[in-house]
């Protein structure tokens, strides 16, 4: 389901970060209690410590996503399932908030944690650099070279080391992403 369809199904309000953290902590606790869950982290604007948050984004590390996805309608404050896929779902929850959950294998977890922390402009900048400098394809769940198997990545720090980039704390990524957008706009007008 597209973001536009989700917006029609649920019109979440932007929450102050402390309120979003409280809701996220209840969901993290709920998900940690699910069978087969090896890791769970909040991502997106909460992890970046933005002042306000539009939705609750969570990545779950598990070898069996179906039981996790099946359990989501029983989560704290869950009202309805907005969309559901084998490894991803969105739940409309109280107080008028969308909770999105992505399941990742342990091998995918670190890359997904990085990717879904975002913001998109920052992720795009790093993906472009990794491709240009080293020929890596870095997507939402893996890093690899064209025609090769995904590289094993056990942490965000290892991901940054693999692409020879300095580690950037989540709360610093928004500013870097905005800078990348401005730089692209200047290059579009003036040329690289």
PyMOL commands that set and color helices and strands:
alter all, ss='L'
color gray80, all
select helices_A, chain A and resi 3-9+17-32+44-47+65-74+109-117+120-134+156-162+170-190
alter helices_A, ss='H'
color red, helices_A
select strands_A, chain A and resi 15-16+37-43+52-53+56-62+78-85+88-93+97-104+136-138+143-145
alter strands_A, ss='S'
color yellow, strands_A
deselect
rebuild
show_as cartoon
